[in-house]
């Protein structure tokens, strides 16, 4: 595994996969039902921000979170770490629905 791997606390589950000949992928999942797919491509070369992050919900790409509506590219390790922390802090979807009902009911 690469020395550039993004580290996250033990409350996440993480799976590592090679991506073709030129990349690596880490898939994170958190107790709130969200997760992230983090991909790094070596072909981008030195000096590039090599990470791309997609938010997952129940294992599928999710395009409607408060954090982003798309996959985010050109990220540094620190930016990925910050996004992982924000994803882990998102309320579980069931909790979001309860809060909406409370706010409108």
Secondary structure, DSSP 8 states (H G I E B T S, - for coil): --TT-----TTSEEEEEEETTTEEEEEEE-TTSEEEEEEEEGGG-TTS--EEEEEEETTEE---SSS-SS-EEEE-HHHHHHHHHHHHHS--HHHHHHHHHHHH-
